[in-house]
Protein backbone atom coordinates (compact mmCIF):
# COMPACT_ATOMS: atom_id res chain seq x y z
CA UNK A 1 0.00 0.00 0.00
CA UNK A 2 1.17 3.51 -0.78
CA UNK A 3 2.11 5.84 2.00
CA UNK A 4 -0.32 8.69 2.59
CA UNK A 5 -0.18 11.73 4.80
CA UNK A 6 -3.42 12.15 6.77
CA UNK A 7 -2.97 15.63 8.19
CA UNK A 8 -0.58 18.56 8.33
CA UNK A 9 0.43 19.95 11.73
CA UNK A 10 -0.16 23.66 11.21
CA UNK A 11 1.29 24.51 14.61
CA UNK A 12 4.76 23.99 13.14
CA UNK A 13 4.16 26.58 10.42
CA UNK A 14 5.27 30.10 11.40
CA UNK A 15 2.43 32.61 11.79
CA UNK A 16 2.19 34.78 8.71
CA UNK A 17 2.61 38.52 9.10
CA UNK A 18 -0.40 40.76 8.42
CA UNK A 19 -1.18 41.03 4.70
CA UNK A 20 1.52 38.44 4.00
CA UNK A 21 1.15 36.15 1.00
CA UNK A 22 0.01 32.51 1.60
CA UNK A 23 2.78 30.14 2.72
CA UNK A 24 3.40 28.68 -0.72
CA UNK A 25 6.72 27.26 0.38
CA UNK A 26 5.01 25.00 2.91
CA UNK A 27 2.72 23.58 0.22
CA UNK A 28 5.73 23.03 -2.03
CA UNK A 29 7.63 21.29 0.78
CA UNK A 30 4.61 19.10 1.46
CA UNK A 31 4.45 18.00 -2.19
CA UNK A 32 8.18 17.38 -2.33
CA UNK A 33 8.09 15.29 0.86
CA UNK A 34 5.14 13.29 -0.43
CA UNK A 35 6.98 12.72 -3.72
CA UNK A 36 10.06 11.46 -1.86
CA UNK A 37 7.95 9.11 0.25
CA UNK A 38 6.34 7.64 -2.86
CA UNK A 39 9.71 7.21 -4.53
CA UNK A 40 11.09 5.53 -1.41
CA UNK A 41 8.09 3.20 -1.34
CA UNK A 42 8.52 2.33 -5.00
CA UNK A 43 12.23 1.69 -4.47
CA UNK A 44 11.52 -0.63 -1.54
CA UNK A 45 8.91 -2.56 -3.55
CA UNK A 46 11.35 -3.04 -6.42
CA UNK A 47 14.05 -4.24 -4.02
CA UNK A 48 11.57 -6.61 -2.37
CA UNK A 49 10.79 -8.12 -5.77
CA UNK A 50 14.50 -8.40 -6.54
CA UNK A 51 15.23 -10.22 -3.30
CA UNK A 52 12.22 -12.50 -3.78
CA UNK A 53 13.76 -13.56 -7.10
CA UNK A 54 17.21 -13.97 -5.53
CA UNK A 55 15.81 -16.13 -2.71
CA UNK A 56 14.02 -18.33 -5.25
CA UNK A 57 17.17 -18.69 -7.35
CA UNK A 58 19.32 -19.26 -4.26
CA UNK A 59 17.54 -22.52 -3.50
CA UNK A 60 18.99 -23.99 -6.71
CA UNK A 61 22.48 -22.48 -6.63
CA UNK A 62 24.52 -25.17 -4.89
CA UNK A 63 28.15 -25.10 -3.86
CA UNK A 64 29.42 -28.69 -3.69
CA UNK A 65 31.05 -29.31 -0.32
CA UNK A 66 31.44 -32.56 1.63
CA UNK A 67 28.37 -34.09 3.35
CA UNK A 68 25.76 -31.36 2.66
CA UNK A 69 25.78 -29.06 -0.42
CA UNK A 70 25.74 -25.36 0.43
CA UNK A 71 23.09 -23.15 -1.19
CA UNK A 72 22.84 -19.37 -1.40
CA UNK A 73 19.28 -19.20 -0.09
CA UNK A 74 20.10 -18.35 3.50
CA UNK A 75 22.58 -15.69 2.37
CA UNK A 76 19.88 -13.96 0.31
CA UNK A 77 17.23 -14.10 3.05
CA UNK A 78 19.74 -12.68 5.51
CA UNK A 79 20.74 -9.89 3.10
CA UNK A 80 17.04 -9.10 2.59
CA UNK A 81 16.81 -8.28 6.29
CA UNK A 82 20.11 -6.42 6.38
CA UNK A 83 19.59 -4.28 3.30
CA UNK A 84 15.82 -3.78 3.29
CA UNK A 85 15.20 -3.66 7.02
CA UNK A 86 13.03 -5.96 9.08
CA UNK A 87 9.64 -5.09 7.57
CA UNK A 88 10.61 -5.25 3.91
CA UNK A 89 12.96 -8.17 4.43
CA UNK A 90 10.05 -10.09 5.93
CA UNK A 91 7.84 -9.03 3.01
CA UNK A 92 10.35 -10.31 0.43
CA UNK A 93 10.52 -13.75 2.05
CA UNK A 94 6.75 -13.94 2.56
CA UNK A 95 6.15 -13.22 -1.13
CA UNK A 96 8.56 -16.04 -1.96
CA UNK A 97 6.68 -18.40 0.36
CA UNK A 98 3.27 -17.44 -1.04
CA UNK A 99 4.44 -17.90 -4.64
CA UNK A 100 5.82 -21.33 -3.78
CA UNK A 101 2.65 -22.42 -1.99
CA UNK A 102 0.62 -21.14 -4.95
CA UNK A 103 2.32 -23.75 -7.10
CA UNK A 104 5.45 -22.19 -8.58
CA UNK A 105 8.31 -24.72 -8.33
CA UNK A 106 10.63 -22.37 -6.45
CA UNK A 107 11.18 -24.46 -3.33
CA UNK A 108 14.06 -26.91 -3.29
CA UNK A 109 11.70 -29.83 -3.99
CA UNK A 110 9.00 -28.13 -6.03
CA UNK A 111 6.01 -26.13 -4.84
CA UNK A 112 2.31 -26.24 -4.02
CA UNK A 113 0.25 -26.09 -0.86
CA UNK A 114 1.21 -29.68 -0.03
CA UNK A 115 4.74 -28.46 0.64
CA UNK A 116 3.66 -27.50 4.15
CA UNK A 117 3.84 -31.22 4.95
CA UNK A 118 7.50 -31.42 3.94
CA UNK A 119 9.68 -31.80 7.05
CA UNK A 120 12.01 -29.04 5.83
CA UNK A 121 9.26 -26.44 5.36
CA UNK A 122 10.00 -25.12 8.84
CA UNK A 123 13.32 -23.76 7.61
CA UNK A 124 11.44 -21.72 4.99
CA UNK A 125 9.20 -20.27 7.68
CA UNK A 126 12.34 -19.60 9.69
CA UNK A 127 13.77 -17.61 6.78
CA UNK A 128 10.91 -15.13 7.13
CA UNK A 129 11.20 -14.76 10.90
CA UNK A 130 14.98 -14.68 10.69
CA UNK A 131 15.02 -11.96 8.03
CA UNK A 132 12.73 -9.81 10.17
CA UNK A 133 14.84 -10.26 13.31
CA UNK A 134 18.07 -9.63 11.40
CA UNK A 135 16.75 -6.40 9.93
CA UNK A 136 15.33 -5.10 13.19
CA UNK A 137 18.52 -5.74 15.16
CA UNK A 138 20.84 -4.42 12.47
CA UNK A 139 18.94 -1.18 11.94
CA UNK A 140 18.64 -0.10 15.53
CA UNK A 141 21.53 2.12 14.43
CA UNK A 142 21.79 4.01 11.16
CA UNK A 143 25.27 2.68 10.39
CA UNK A 144 25.65 -0.63 12.21
CA UNK A 145 29.15 -1.90 12.90
CA UNK A 146 30.46 -5.41 12.50
CA UNK A 147 29.52 -6.44 16.04
CA UNK A 148 25.88 -5.46 15.56
CA UNK A 149 25.73 -6.99 12.08
CA UNK A 150 27.17 -10.28 13.30
CA UNK A 151 24.78 -10.30 16.27
CA UNK A 152 21.87 -9.70 13.88
CA UNK A 153 23.00 -12.42 11.48
CA UNK A 154 23.58 -15.06 14.14
CA UNK A 155 20.28 -14.23 15.83
CA UNK A 156 18.52 -14.73 12.53
CA UNK A 157 20.42 -17.97 11.96
CA UNK A 158 19.37 -19.27 15.37
CA UNK A 159 15.72 -18.49 14.58
CA UNK A 160 15.93 -20.32 11.25
CA UNK A 161 17.27 -23.46 12.87
CA UNK A 162 14.84 -23.24 15.78
CA UNK A 163 11.88 -23.14 13.37
CA UNK A 164 13.42 -25.80 11.15
CA UNK A 165 14.27 -28.35 13.81
CA UNK A 166 10.96 -28.05 15.68
CA UNK A 167 8.96 -28.33 12.45
CA UNK A 168 11.03 -31.27 11.25
CA UNK A 169 10.44 -33.14 14.50
CA UNK A 170 6.69 -32.44 14.48
CA UNK A 171 6.15 -33.56 10.87
CA UNK A 172 8.35 -36.64 11.33
CA UNK A 173 6.62 -37.74 14.50
CA UNK A 174 2.98 -36.82 13.91
CA UNK A 175 2.54 -36.91 10.11
CA UNK A 176 5.13 -39.21 8.59
CA UNK A 177 5.08 -41.59 11.54
CA UNK A 178 8.87 -41.84 11.57
CA UNK A 179 9.93 -40.51 14.98
CA UNK A 180 13.35 -38.94 15.16
CA UNK A 181 15.42 -38.76 18.33
CA UNK A 182 17.09 -35.66 19.69
CA UNK A 183 20.60 -36.65 18.68
CA UNK A 184 19.75 -37.55 15.03
CA UNK A 185 17.69 -34.35 14.84
CA UNK A 186 20.59 -32.28 16.16
CA UNK A 187 23.08 -34.05 13.90
CA UNK A 188 21.23 -33.99 10.58
CA UNK A 189 19.20 -30.81 10.99
CA UNK A 190 21.85 -28.62 12.61
CA UNK A 191 25.37 -29.91 13.08
CA UNK A 192 25.99 -31.02 9.49
CA UNK A 193 24.46 -27.94 7.87
CA UNK A 194 25.26 -25.00 10.14
CA UNK A 195 28.99 -24.58 9.31
CA UNK A 196 28.20 -23.26 5.83
CA UNK A 197 25.57 -20.90 7.20
CA UNK A 198 28.07 -19.55 9.71
CA UNK A 199 30.28 -18.64 6.76
CA UNK A 200 27.31 -16.81 5.20
CA UNK A 201 26.83 -14.87 8.43
CA UNK A 202 30.40 -13.61 8.17
CA UNK A 203 30.01 -12.80 4.47
CA UNK A 204 26.72 -11.05 5.17
CA UNK A 205 28.31 -8.83 7.82
CA UNK A 206 30.99 -7.70 5.39
CA UNK A 207 28.47 -7.04 2.61
CA UNK A 208 26.08 -5.30 4.99
CA UNK A 209 28.79 -2.98 6.31
CA UNK A 210 29.55 -1.86 2.78
CA UNK A 211 26.08 -1.81 1.23
CA UNK A 212 23.80 -0.44 3.98
CA UNK A 213 25.23 3.11 3.75
CA UNK A 214 24.98 2.98 -0.05
CA UNK A 215 21.37 1.85 -0.07
CA UNK A 216 20.35 4.26 2.67
CA UNK A 217 18.06 1.74 4.33
CA UNK A 218 15.76 3.34 6.86
CA UNK A 219 15.79 2.05 10.38
CA UNK A 220 13.06 -0.46 11.12
CA UNK A 221 11.92 -1.43 14.58
C-alpha positions as CSV (number, residue, x, y, z in Angstrom):
1,X,0.0,0.0,0.0
2,X,1.2,3.5,-0.8
3,X,2.1,5.8,2.0
4,X,-0.3,8.7,2.6
5,X,-0.2,11.7,4.8
6,X,-3.4,12.1,6.8
7,X,-3.0,15.6,8.2
8,X,-0.6,18.6,8.3
9,X,0.4,20.0,11.7
10,X,-0.2,23.7,11.2
11,X,1.3,24.5,14.6
12,X,4.8,24.0,13.1
13,X,4.2,26.6,10.4
14,X,5.3,30.1,11.4
15,X,2.4,32.6,11.8
16,X,2.2,34.8,8.7
17,X,2.6,38.5,9.1
18,X,-0.4,40.8,8.4
19,X,-1.2,41.0,4.7
20,X,1.5,38.4,4.0
21,X,1.2,36.2,1.0
22,X,0.0,32.5,1.6
23,X,2.8,30.1,2.7
24,X,3.4,28.7,-0.7
25,X,6.7,27.3,0.4
26,X,5.0,25.0,2.9
27,X,2.7,23.6,0.2
28,X,5.7,23.0,-2.0
29,X,7.6,21.3,0.8
30,X,4.6,19.1,1.5
31,X,4.5,18.0,-2.2
32,X,8.2,17.4,-2.3
33,X,8.1,15.3,0.9
34,X,5.1,13.3,-0.4
35,X,7.0,12.7,-3.7
36,X,10.1,11.5,-1.9
37,X,8.0,9.1,0.2
38,X,6.3,7.6,-2.9
39,X,9.7,7.2,-4.5
40,X,11.1,5.5,-1.4
41,X,8.1,3.2,-1.3
42,X,8.5,2.3,-5.0
43,X,12.2,1.7,-4.5
44,X,11.5,-0.6,-1.5
45,X,8.9,-2.6,-3.5
46,X,11.4,-3.0,-6.4
47,X,14.1,-4.2,-4.0
48,X,11.6,-6.6,-2.4
49,X,10.8,-8.1,-5.8
50,X,14.5,-8.4,-6.5
51,X,15.2,-10.2,-3.3
52,X,12.2,-12.5,-3.8
53,X,13.8,-13.6,-7.1
54,X,17.2,-14.0,-5.5
55,X,15.8,-16.1,-2.7
56,X,14.0,-18.3,-5.2
57,X,17.2,-18.7,-7.3
58,X,19.3,-19.3,-4.3
59,X,17.5,-22.5,-3.5
60,X,19.0,-24.0,-6.7
61,X,22.5,-22.5,-6.6
62,X,24.5,-25.2,-4.9
63,X,28.1,-25.1,-3.9
64,X,29.4,-28.7,-3.7
65,X,31.0,-29.3,-0.3
66,X,31.4,-32.6,1.6
67,X,28.4,-34.1,3.4
68,X,25.8,-31.4,2.7
69,X,25.8,-29.1,-0.4
70,X,25.7,-25.4,0.4
71,X,23.1,-23.2,-1.2
72,X,22.8,-19.4,-1.4
73,X,19.3,-19.2,-0.1
74,X,20.1,-18.3,3.5
75,X,22.6,-15.7,2.4
76,X,19.9,-14.0,0.3
77,X,17.2,-14.1,3.0
78,X,19.7,-12.7,5.5
79,X,20.7,-9.9,3.1
80,X,17.0,-9.1,2.6
81,X,16.8,-8.3,6.3
82,X,20.1,-6.4,6.4
83,X,19.6,-4.3,3.3
84,X,15.8,-3.8,3.3
85,X,15.2,-3.7,7.0
86,X,13.0,-6.0,9.1
87,X,9.6,-5.1,7.6
88,X,10.6,-5.2,3.9
89,X,13.0,-8.2,4.4
90,X,10.1,-10.1,5.9
91,X,7.8,-9.0,3.0
92,X,10.3,-10.3,0.4
93,X,10.5,-13.8,2.1
94,X,6.7,-13.9,2.6
95,X,6.1,-13.2,-1.1
96,X,8.6,-16.0,-2.0
97,X,6.7,-18.4,0.4
98,X,3.3,-17.4,-1.0
99,X,4.4,-17.9,-4.6
100,X,5.8,-21.3,-3.8
101,X,2.6,-22.4,-2.0
102,X,0.6,-21.1,-4.9
103,X,2.3,-23.8,-7.1
104,X,5.4,-22.2,-8.6
105,X,8.3,-24.7,-8.3
106,X,10.6,-22.4,-6.5
107,X,11.2,-24.5,-3.3
108,X,14.1,-26.9,-3.3
109,X,11.7,-29.8,-4.0
110,X,9.0,-28.1,-6.0
111,X,6.0,-26.1,-4.8
112,X,2.3,-26.2,-4.0
113,X,0.2,-26.1,-0.9
114,X,1.2,-29.7,0.0
115,X,4.7,-28.5,0.6
116,X,3.7,-27.5,4.2
117,X,3.8,-31.2,5.0
118,X,7.5,-31.4,3.9
119,X,9.7,-31.8,7.0
120,X,12.0,-29.0,5.8
121,X,9.3,-26.4,5.4
122,X,10.0,-25.1,8.8
123,X,13.3,-23.8,7.6
124,X,11.4,-21.7,5.0
125,X,9.2,-20.3,7.7
126,X,12.3,-19.6,9.7
127,X,13.8,-17.6,6.8
128,X,10.9,-15.1,7.1
129,X,11.2,-14.8,10.9
130,X,15.0,-14.7,10.7
131,X,15.0,-12.0,8.0
132,X,12.7,-9.8,10.2
133,X,14.8,-10.3,13.3
134,X,18.1,-9.6,11.4
135,X,16.8,-6.4,9.9
136,X,15.3,-5.1,13.2
137,X,18.5,-5.7,15.2
138,X,20.8,-4.4,12.5
139,X,18.9,-1.2,11.9
140,X,18.6,-0.1,15.5
141,X,21.5,2.1,14.4
142,X,21.8,4.0,11.2
143,X,25.3,2.7,10.4
144,X,25.7,-0.6,12.2
145,X,29.2,-1.9,12.9
146,X,30.5,-5.4,12.5
147,X,29.5,-6.4,16.0
148,X,25.9,-5.5,15.6
149,X,25.7,-7.0,12.1
150,X,27.2,-10.3,13.3
151,X,24.8,-10.3,16.3
152,X,21.9,-9.7,13.9
153,X,23.0,-12.4,11.5
154,X,23.6,-15.1,14.1
155,X,20.3,-14.2,15.8
156,X,18.5,-14.7,12.5
157,X,20.4,-18.0,12.0
158,X,19.4,-19.3,15.4
159,X,15.7,-18.5,14.6
160,X,15.9,-20.3,11.2
161,X,17.3,-23.5,12.9
162,X,14.8,-23.2,15.8
163,X,11.9,-23.1,13.4
164,X,13.4,-25.8,11.1
165,X,14.3,-28.3,13.8
166,X,11.0,-28.0,15.7
167,X,9.0,-28.3,12.5
168,X,11.0,-31.3,11.3
169,X,10.4,-33.1,14.5
170,X,6.7,-32.4,14.5
171,X,6.2,-33.6,10.9
172,X,8.3,-36.6,11.3
173,X,6.6,-37.7,14.5
174,X,3.0,-36.8,13.9
175,X,2.5,-36.9,10.1
176,X,5.1,-39.2,8.6
177,X,5.1,-41.6,11.5
178,X,8.9,-41.8,11.6
179,X,9.9,-40.5,15.0
180,X,13.4,-38.9,15.2
181,X,15.4,-38.8,18.3
182,X,17.1,-35.7,19.7
183,X,20.6,-36.7,18.7
184,X,19.8,-37.5,15.0
185,X,17.7,-34.3,14.8
186,X,20.6,-32.3,16.2
187,X,23.1,-34.0,13.9
188,X,21.2,-34.0,10.6
189,X,19.2,-30.8,11.0
190,X,21.8,-28.6,12.6
191,X,25.4,-29.9,13.1
192,X,26.0,-31.0,9.5
193,X,24.5,-27.9,7.9
194,X,25.3,-25.0,10.1
195,X,29.0,-24.6,9.3
196,X,28.2,-23.3,5.8
197,X,25.6,-20.9,7.2
198,X,28.1,-19.6,9.7
199,X,30.3,-18.6,6.8
200,X,27.3,-16.8,5.2
201,X,26.8,-14.9,8.4
202,X,30.4,-13.6,8.2
203,X,30.0,-12.8,4.5
204,X,26.7,-11.0,5.2
205,X,28.3,-8.8,7.8
206,X,31.0,-7.7,5.4
207,X,28.5,-7.0,2.6
208,X,26.1,-5.3,5.0
209,X,28.8,-3.0,6.3
210,X,29.5,-1.9,2.8
211,X,26.1,-1.8,1.2
212,X,23.8,-0.4,4.0
213,X,25.2,3.1,3.8
214,X,25.0,3.0,0.0
215,X,21.4,1.8,-0.1
216,X,20.4,4.3,2.7
217,X,18.1,1.7,4.3
218,X,15.8,3.3,6.9
219,X,15.8,2.1,10.4
220,X,13.1,-0.5,11.1
221,X,11.9,-1.4,14.6
